[in-house]
């Protein structure tokens, strides 16, 4: 491709990568000794049957369906959160807020199944609750919400 365009492709790539944060260009080598935000959080991606998962938006249709399927596949779902609701849902604890869920269920990860316009707030709540791994499953999240979360 570079030969076809007179070497412009590589200069364009350098132009774009020059402005990326340094952690975006890191390799997965374990020989580095320098600490970075990635190094501090990569262990949160080591998930398995031991990983305690909660669902935000737990009683919603999509979350309920996904939770049932995930339980059938062996995911260790320990409960969920739906604001204003408490009790039990699909045989698991249902709590009204994330702080209570963090204290009682001690999750390692949260799956965010809320409407797109609520997703930014839900992610921020998970960050504030210090849940190590946050997985957001939503389409059409407003860009300004994601920028707000990125800056947090």
Secondary structure as GFF3:
##gff-version 3
##sequence-region A 1 152
A	DSSP	alpha_helix	8	18	.	.	.	ID=ss1
A	DSSP	three_ten_helix	22	25	.	.	.	ID=ss2
A	DSSP	alpha_helix	37	41	.	.	.	ID=ss3
A	DSSP	three_ten_helix	42	45	.	.	.	ID=ss4
A	DSSP	beta_strand	53	56	.	.	.	ID=ss5
A	DSSP	alpha_helix	61	73	.	.	.	ID=ss6
A	DSSP	beta_strand	77	81	.	.	.	ID=ss7
A	DSSP	beta_strand	87	89	.	.	.	ID=ss8
A	DSSP	beta_strand	92	95	.	.	.	ID=ss9
A	DSSP	alpha_helix	98	105	.	.	.	ID=ss10
A	DSSP	beta_strand	109	112	.	.	.	ID=ss11
A	DSSP	alpha_helix	116	128	.	.	.	ID=ss12
A	DSSP	beta_strand	133	136	.	.	.	ID=ss13
A	DSSP	alpha_helix	143	151	.	.	.	ID=ss14
###
